[in-house]
Amino acid sequence: MSERPFAGGSRAMSVDIRVQRGDFTLEAAFEVGAGEIVAVIGPNGSGKSTLLHAIAGQIPAAGTVRVGGRILDAPAIASTGRPVHLPPAQRRVALLGQRAALFPHLSVRENVEFGPRAQGVPRGEARRTAARWLEEVGLGGLAARRPAALSGGQQQRVALARALASAPDALLLDEPFAALDAQTAGQARRLIAAQRTARDGQQDPAQDPGRSTAIPILLVTHDPMDALILASRTVVLHDGSVAQEGRTAEVLGHPRSDFVAAVAGVNRLTVVGEGRHLRPTDGRASGLGFHGTAGLGDGERGSVVFAPGSVRVHALPDDPGAVVGRPNHWMGSVAQLEPVPGGIRLFTAEQPGIAVDCPSTVAVAVGLRPGLRLAFSVAAEDVSVRPDDH
């Protein structure tokens, strides 16, 4: 862990912690600005949920957590010389997991009222806050029902309303869309996205409690699309440490490692500059050449990244010479097929390191099947190029 200045502003969240759970160690340091959504992605077992539970105070952690100018965890503070570890109830940090975890004996409205009431908000005001948030999540007409009478998706929306109604200083989301159908998940995404602008301090706190200030939001997700849609920045965890951190477009658009590329779902190949072309040094794509809108100098090493969906699939031309040797064009025999939304992902025997997403209409047109030899191409503007020291 490092000594980092708290540069994110008075409403931001700063995390620099180490968590030891058996043989597993998590070390992470980053900040989330006020009104900012930061995504955390990574494979199962990388420490994503452990990170959220440590910030929420539900598991012990060494290091420092500060939210909204308040110290939640610290090894020692100057005024007392003693470590700080606030219990979860005093942190004003809302954690929403994959399960709604509603109180079964309370009505939907009472569940949402619980946070404000626990903070000493008068009953009438807490009821109005609950009513407003239930309307926000589209469940205003179900306020009197018990959780058991709701679907799983409805319960998750109630849990989101309960988290926001408590006016937390930070919101932690642990794969909140995993149990929702497509339509409900879309509504939940829009509601979370709205928190970036709705909680902007322009409203009158007396008239609109819980929306008076922007808060940091940390979103754990298994889907890189959630990061692209919602998050300005992304943190990638791998084996308990931060593998890459930065602007979402950069992290997912040009990963720095094959591991992050796999998480992001893109093709990444190491290359060396040769004139105007980029020759892969990765044996999984030997014999090919690429170029993009940017390049590398002669002998300069770097990487190229392109999405499987940006690769065009063509029937093999009558003259294979039209493909051989052309940058961003290659041929291959289909070796592996996997279903993906809207089509089929394929890999060839000759280029096993390159994934290609073939739309269903194209798959039918070319008669896609194992062993079929096809031609492929990717436009230069779809190829991202970075030198190794970027």
C-alpha positions in Angstrom: 0.0 0.0 0.0 1.2 3.5 -0.7 0.7 6.9 0.9 -1.6 8.6 -1.6 -3.0 12.2 -1.3 -6.7 12.4 -1.2 -7.2 14.3 -4.5 -10.8 13.4 -5.3 -12.6 16.2 -3.6 -14.6 16.4 -0.4 -17.4 14.1 -1.6 -15.1 11.5 -3.2 -14.0 8.0 -2.0 -10.4 7.1 -1.6 -9.4 3.4 -1.1 -6.0 2.0 -0.3 -6.4 -1.4 1.5 -5.1 -4.8 2.0 -7.4 -7.7 2.9 -6.1 -11.2 4.0 -8.7 -14.0 3.9 -7.0 -17.4 4.3 -4.5 -17.9 1.5 -6.1 -15.1 -0.6 -4.7 -11.5 -0.4 -6.4 -8.5 -2.0 -4.5 -5.2 -2.4 -6.2 -2.3 -4.2 -5.7 1.5 -4.3 -7.9 3.9 -6.3 -10.3 6.8 -6.0 -13.9 7.4 -7.1 -14.9 11.0 -7.6 -18.1 12.6 -6.5 -20.9 11.8 -9.0 -18.5 9.3 -10.7 -19.2 5.7 -11.5 -16.1 3.4 -11.5 -16.5 -0.1 -12.7 -14.6 -3.1 -11.2 -14.3 -6.1 -13.5 -12.3 -9.3 -13.4 -12.8 -13.1 -13.3 -14.4 -15.1 -10.5 -12.1 -15.2 -7.5 -10.2 -12.0 -8.4 -11.4 -10.2 -5.2 -14.3 -8.0 -6.6 -16.9 -8.8 -3.9 -14.2 -8.9 -1.2 -13.3 -5.3 -2.1 -16.8 -4.1 -1.7 -17.4 -5.9 1.6 -14.1 -4.4 2.9 -15.1 -0.9 2.0 -18.5 -1.5 3.6 -16.8 -2.6 6.8 -18.2 -6.1 6.7 -14.8 -7.8 6.7 -11.6 -6.5 8.3 -9.1 -4.7 6.1 -5.7 -3.0 6.7 -5.1 0.4 5.2 -7.2 3.5 4.6 -10.8 4.1 3.4 -12.1 7.7 3.2 -15.6 8.7 2.0 -17.0 12.2 1.8 -14.1 13.5 3.9 -14.8 11.0 6.7 -12.2 8.4 7.7 -13.8 4.9 7.8 -10.6 2.9 8.1 -7.1 4.0 8.9 -4.0 2.3 10.6 -3.7 5.3 12.9 -4.8 9.0 13.1 -2.7 11.8 14.5 -5.3 13.0 17.0 -5.4 9.6 18.9 -2.6 7.5 17.5 -5.1 4.6 17.3 -6.4 2.8 14.3 -9.9 3.6 13.0 -12.5 1.0 11.9 -16.0 2.3 11.8 -18.7 -0.4 12.0 -21.0 -0.8 8.9 -23.9 1.0 10.5 -21.8 4.2 11.0 -20.2 4.3 7.5 -23.1 5.7 5.5 -22.1 3.4 2.7 -24.8 1.4 0.9 -24.0 -2.0 -0.5 -26.4 -3.7 -2.9 -25.6 -7.3 -3.9 -27.0 -9.8 -6.3 -29.6 -10.8 -3.7 -32.1 -8.2 -2.6 -32.0 -9.3 1.1 -35.2 -7.5 2.0 -36.9 -7.8 5.4 -39.6 -10.4 4.7 -41.9 -9.3 7.6 -42.0 -5.6 6.3 -44.0 -4.2 3.4 -42.2 -2.9 0.3 -42.7 0.7 1.6 -41.5 -0.2 5.1 -38.3 -1.8 3.6 -37.5 1.4 1.7 -38.4 3.6 4.8 -36.0 1.6 7.0 -32.8 3.5 6.1 -34.2 7.0 6.7 -36.0 5.9 9.8 -32.8 4.3 11.2 -31.1 7.7 10.6 -33.7 9.5 12.7 -35.8 10.9 9.8 -39.4 11.6 10.9 -41.9 9.0 9.8 -43.8 11.3 7.4 -40.7 12.4 5.7 -39.3 8.9 5.5 -42.6 7.7 3.9 -42.5 10.5 1.3 -38.9 9.6 0.5 -39.8 5.9 0.1 -42.8 6.8 -2.1 -40.6 8.8 -4.4 -37.9 6.2 -4.8 -40.5 3.4 -5.4 -41.9 5.6 -8.2 -38.3 6.0 -9.5 -37.9 2.2 -9.8 -41.4 1.7 -11.2 -43.0 0.0 -8.2 -45.1 2.7 -6.7 -48.2 0.6 -7.0 -46.7 -2.3 -5.0 -45.8 -0.4 -1.8 -48.2 -2.4 0.4 -47.0 -5.8 -0.7 -44.6 -8.1 1.1 -41.3 -9.1 -0.6 -42.5 -12.7 -1.0 -45.3 -11.4 -3.4 -42.8 -9.9 -5.8 -40.7 -11.4 -8.5 -36.9 -11.6 -8.1 -36.5 -8.6 -10.4 -39.0 -6.5 -8.5 -37.3 -7.4 -5.2 -33.9 -6.2 -6.6 -35.5 -2.9 -7.7 -36.9 -2.5 -4.2 -33.4 -3.1 -2.8 -32.0 -0.4 -5.1 -34.7 2.0 -3.9 -33.9 1.2 -0.3 -30.2 1.8 -0.9 -30.8 5.2 -2.5 -33.5 6.3 0.0 -30.9 6.1 2.8 -29.0 9.0 1.2 -25.6 7.2 1.4 -22.2 8.9 1.1 -21.2 6.2 -1.3 -23.0 3.4 -3.2 -21.4 0.0 -3.8 -23.1 -2.3 -6.4 -22.1 -6.0 -6.6 -23.4 -7.3 -10.0 -26.8 -5.7 -9.4 -28.1 -6.7 -12.8 -27.2 -10.3 -12.7 -30.6 -11.6 -11.6 -32.7 -9.2 -13.7 -34.4 -9.9 -17.0 -33.3 -7.7 -20.0 -36.0 -5.1 -19.6 -35.7 -4.7 -15.9 -31.9 -4.6 -16.1 -32.2 -1.8 -18.6 -34.4 0.2 -16.3 -32.0 -0.4 -13.4 -29.0 0.7 -15.5 -30.8 3.9 -16.5 -31.6 4.7 -12.8 -28.0 4.2 -11.8 -26.8 6.2 -14.7 -29.1 9.0 -13.7 -27.3 9.3 -10.3 -24.4 10.8 -12.1 -26.5 13.9 -13.0 -29.5 13.8 -10.6 -27.4 14.1 -7.5 -25.7 17.2 -8.6 -26.4 19.6 -5.7 -28.9 21.7 -7.7 -31.9 20.6 -5.8 -33.1 21.9 -2.5 -32.2 19.3 0.1 -35.3 20.2 2.2 -37.6 19.5 -0.7 -35.6 16.6 -2.2 -33.8 14.7 0.6 -31.2 12.2 -0.6 -30.4 14.1 -3.8 -28.6 17.1 -2.4 -25.0 15.9 -3.3 -23.3 13.7 -5.8 -21.8 10.5 -4.4 -19.1 8.1 -5.6 -20.5 4.8 -7.1 -18.4 1.6 -7.4 -19.9 -1.0 -9.7 -18.7 -4.6 -9.7 -19.8 -6.3 -12.9 -19.0 -9.4 -15.0 -20.1 -7.7 -18.2 -17.7 -5.2 -19.8 -20.7 -3.6 -21.5 -21.9 -2.3 -18.1 -18.5 -0.6 -17.8 -18.8 1.0 -21.2 -22.3 2.2 -20.7 -22.1 3.4 -17.1 -18.5 4.0 -15.9 -16.1 6.8 -16.7 -13.2 4.7 -15.4 -12.6 1.0 -14.9 -10.4 -1.0 -12.5 -9.5 -4.6 -13.6 -8.7 -7.0 -10.7 -6.7 -10.2 -11.2 -5.6 -12.5 -8.4 -6.2 -9.9 -5.8 -4.4 -7.0 -7.4 -5.1 -4.2 -9.8 -4.1 -5.4 -13.3 -5.1 -2.1 -15.1 -6.9 1.1 -14.1 -7.9 4.1 -16.2 -10.5 5.6 -18.5 -13.0 2.9 -19.5 -12.5 3.6 -23.2 -8.7 3.0 -22.8 -8.8 0.0 -20.5 -11.4 -1.9 -22.6 -10.4 -0.3 -26.0 -6.7 -1.2 -25.6 -5.8 -3.5 -22.8 -2.2 -3.7 -21.6 -2.1 -7.5 -21.2 -3.7 -10.6 -22.7 -5.5 -11.2 -19.5 -7.2 -7.8 -19.5 -8.0 -8.3 -23.3 -9.7 -11.6 -22.4 -11.8 -9.9 -19.7 -12.7 -7.1 -22.1 -13.5 -9.5 -24.9 -11.1 -8.1 -27.5 -8.3 -9.5 -29.6 -4.8 -8.4 -28.6 -1.7 -9.3 -30.5 1.9 -8.3 -29.8 3.6 -6.8 -32.9 6.7 -5.2 -34.2 6.9 -2.3 -36.7 8.2 -3.2 -40.2 8.0 -0.2 -42.5 4.3 0.7 -42.7 3.2 -2.7 -41.5 2.8 -4.4 -38.1 4.0 -8.0 -37.9 2.6 -10.1 -35.1 5.3 -11.7 -32.9 2.6 -13.9 -31.3 2.8 -17.4 -32.8 -1.0 -17.6 -32.6 -1.2 -15.1 -35.6 2.1 -15.8 -37.4 2.3 -14.9 -41.0 -0.2 -12.0 -40.8 0.3 -8.3 -41.1 -1.7 -5.4 -39.8 -1.9 -1.6 -40.0 -4.1 0.9 -38.2 -4.6 4.7 -38.3 -1.4 4.9 -36.1 1.7 2.9 -36.5 5.1 1.9 -35.0 8.6 2.7 -36.1 10.9 0.1 -37.7 11.7 -2.5 -35.0 9.5 -0.8 -32.4 7.4 -3.2 -30.4 3.8 -2.8 -29.3 0.4 -4.3 -29.6 -2.7 -4.2 -31.8 -6.2 -4.6 -30.5 -9.5 -5.1 -32.4 -12.9 -6.4 -31.4 -14.1 -9.8 -32.7 -17.2 -8.0 -34.1 -15.1 -5.7 -36.2 -13.7 -8.6 -38.3 -15.5 -9.1 -41.6 -16.1 -12.7 -42.8 -16.0 -13.4 -46.5 -16.3 -16.5 -48.7 -12.9 -17.6 -50.0 -12.1 -15.7 -53.3 -11.4 -17.6 -56.5 -7.9 -16.1 -56.4 -6.4 -16.6 -52.8 -3.6 -14.3 -53.9 -5.9 -11.4 -53.5 -5.8 -12.1 -49.7 -2.3 -13.5 -49.1 0.1 -10.8 -47.9 -2.4 -8.0 -47.7 -2.3 -6.2 -44.3 -5.5 -6.7 -42.2 -6.6 -9.7 -44.5 -6.1 -13.4 -43.8 -7.5 -16.8 -44.5 -8.2 -19.7 -42.2 -10.1 -22.9 -41.6 -12.8 -22.9 -39.0 -11.7 -25.0 -36.0 -14.1 -23.9 -33.2 -17.6 -22.4 -33.0 -19.3 -20.8 -30.0 -22.7 -19.1 -29.8 -22.7 -15.4 -29.0 -25.7 -12.9 -29.1 -26.7 -12.3 -32.7 -24.3 -14.8 -34.2 -21.4 -17.2 -33.8 -17.9 -16.7 -32.5 -15.3 -18.7 -34.5 -11.6 -19.4 -34.3 -9.5 -20.8 -37.1 -6.8 -23.5 -36.9 -4.2 -21.2 -38.4 -4.9 -18.2 -36.2 -6.2 -19.6 -32.8 -5.4 -16.3 -31.1 -8.0 -14.3 -33.1 -11.7 -14.5 -32.2 -14.2 -13.5 -35.0 -17.8 -12.8 -34.4 -19.8 -13.8 -37.4 -23.4 -12.4 -37.7 -26.1 -15.1 -38.1 -27.0 -13.7 -41.6 -23.4 -14.0 -42.7 -23.0 -17.5 -41.2 -26.0 -18.7 -43.2 -24.7 -17.0 -46.4 -21.3 -18.6 -46.3 -22.5 -22.0 -44.9 -20.5 -21.7 -41.7 -19.3 -25.1 -40.4 -16.1 -26.7 -39.0 -13.4 -27.1 -41.5 -14.7 -24.4 -43.9 -12.0 -22.2 -45.3 -12.9 -18.5 -45.2 -11.3 -15.1 -45.8 -11.3 -12.4 -43.1 -10.5 -8.7 -42.9 -10.6 -5.8 -40.4 -10.6 -2.1 -41.3 -7.6 0.0 -40.3 -9.8 2.4 -38.3 -10.9 -0.6 -36.2 -7.3 -1.5 -35.2 -5.9 0.2 -32.1 -2.1 0.4 -32.0 0.0 1.2 -28.9 3.8 1.0 -28.4 5.0 -1.1 -25.4 5.9 1.9 -23.3 2.4 3.5 -23.6 
